[in-house]
């Protein structure tokens, strides 16, 4: 996972969360892979994974 994707995921969660919200970032690894979970914010739509490469987009 590139630094740009991580930056966008976390940045979007922060920008799109209600004021005073907590943005939680969890990392885990196993079987040669790393998983990242960001809670809060609307997330990347499952049918549009390429949006993780974009900057912030408006909520739907």
C-alpha positions, 0 to 999 in steps of 0.5 A, spaced: 500 500 500 502 506 498 503 512 502 498 516 498 493 511 499 494 511 506 494 519 506 488 519 503 484 514 507 486 517 513 485 524 511 478 523 508 476 520 514 479 526 518 476 531 513 469 528 512 468 526 520 463 530 524 467 535 528 470 532 535 470 525 532 475 520 533 478 517 527 481 510 529 486 507 525 488 500 526 494 496 522 494 488 522 499 483 519 499 476 517 501 471 511 505 477 508 500 482 508 498 488 512 491 490 513 489 497 515 482 499 518 480 507 518 473 508 522 469 514 522 468 518 515 464 515 509 469 510 507 471 508 500 465 505 496 466 497 495 465 498 487 470 504 487 476 502 490 480 507 485 477 512 489 482 511 495 487 514 490 483 521 490 483 526 495 477 528 499 470 527 495 464 530 498 459 525 502 453 522 498 
